[in-house]
Structures are given as structure tokens and as C-alpha cells.
Amino acid sequence: MQNIIETLPHQSANKKRSVVVAGHRTSVSLENVFWDHLRKIAKARRISVNELVTEIDQSRDGSLSSAIRVFILENLRK
């Protein structure tokens, strides 16, 4: 538990990155820990982060950032 607390400043820092969603460039703001998990999930599925974000975008109901966070949370619960 202590290690998690020690890494919180880095993991909770918000980072804005550009992604391509269905051929259109947009920016998404997520905490570093979510970017890390998004890359891990994409790698495990053998697709790019852009492809994964496009999949998430196609089924979202709220903001893209929120949809990505929920997708990652649900993926971690499995």
C-alpha cells in the first residue's frame, strides 16, 4: 500500500495527448496511470492505442475521457 501512495503524484498527474479517433485528431486528457493501462490493453489486443480509443469512442455515452476511464476500470475488474 505504501508504494501506491508514494507513486500517487506521478500516477495522478493529468496528461493531455493527441489521438486519432475514426480518422480525426483530437486530444484526450487522462491521468498517467490510465495512459499506462490503455497502452497495456492495446498491446495485449495487438492493436494501436488509436484503434482502441476508436472502439471506445463508438460505444460511449459521455465524454471520451470518462469512457476511457470506465473501460479501463471494467477491464481491470475482469
C-alpha positions as CSV (number, residue, x, y, z in Angstrom):
1,M,0.0,0.0,0.0
2,Q,2.9,2.4,0.8
3,N,4.3,2.0,-2.7
4,I,0.9,3.1,-4.2
5,I,0.9,6.2,-2.0
6,E,4.4,7.1,-3.0
7,T,3.7,6.9,-6.7
8,L,0.4,8.9,-6.5
9,P,1.9,12.2,-7.5
10,H,3.2,10.7,-10.8
11,Q,0.2,8.5,-11.5
12,S,-2.4,11.1,-10.8
13,A,-0.8,13.8,-12.9
14,N,-3.1,14.7,-15.8
15,K,-1.6,14.4,-19.3
16,K,-3.2,15.6,-22.5
17,R,-2.3,13.6,-25.6
18,S,-3.4,13.6,-29.2
19,V,-5.1,10.6,-30.5
20,V,-6.8,9.8,-33.9
21,V,-10.4,8.7,-33.5
22,A,-12.0,7.4,-36.6
23,G,-9.6,9.4,-38.7
24,H,-9.9,12.6,-36.8
25,R,-7.3,14.0,-34.5
26,T,-8.5,15.0,-31.0
27,S,-6.9,15.4,-27.6
28,V,-7.7,13.4,-24.6
29,S,-6.8,14.3,-21.0
30,L,-6.2,11.4,-18.7
31,E,-4.1,10.6,-15.7
32,N,-0.8,8.9,-16.3
33,V,-2.0,5.6,-14.7
34,F,-4.8,5.5,-17.3
35,W,-2.5,6.1,-20.2
36,D,-0.3,3.3,-19.0
37,H,-3.2,0.9,-18.8
38,L,-4.6,2.0,-22.1
39,R,-1.2,1.1,-23.8
40,K,-1.1,-2.2,-22.0
41,I,-4.6,-3.2,-23.1
42,A,-3.9,-2.1,-26.7
43,K,-0.7,-4.1,-26.7
44,A,-2.4,-7.2,-25.3
45,R,-5.0,-6.9,-28.0
46,R,-2.3,-6.3,-30.7
47,I,-3.9,-3.0,-31.8
48,S,-2.8,0.6,-31.6
49,V,-4.0,2.9,-28.9
50,N,-5.8,4.9,-31.6
51,E,-7.7,1.8,-32.7
52,L,-8.6,1.0,-29.1
53,V,-9.8,4.6,-28.4
54,T,-11.8,4.5,-31.6
55,E,-13.6,1.3,-30.3
56,I,-14.3,3.0,-27.0
57,D,-15.5,6.1,-28.8
58,Q,-18.0,4.2,-30.9
59,S,-19.8,2.8,-27.8
60,R,-19.5,5.8,-25.4
61,D,-22.4,7.8,-23.9
62,G,-20.5,10.6,-22.1
63,S,-17.1,12.3,-22.6
64,L,-14.4,10.3,-24.3
65,S,-12.0,10.7,-21.2
66,S,-14.7,9.3,-18.9
67,A,-15.5,6.5,-21.3
68,I,-11.8,5.5,-21.4
69,R,-11.5,5.5,-17.6
70,V,-14.6,3.3,-17.3
71,F,-13.4,1.0,-20.0
72,I,-10.1,0.6,-18.2
73,L,-11.7,0.1,-14.8
74,E,-14.0,-2.6,-16.2
75,N,-11.0,-4.3,-17.9
76,L,-9.2,-4.4,-14.6
77,R,-12.1,-5.9,-12.9
78,K,-12.0,-9.0,-15.1
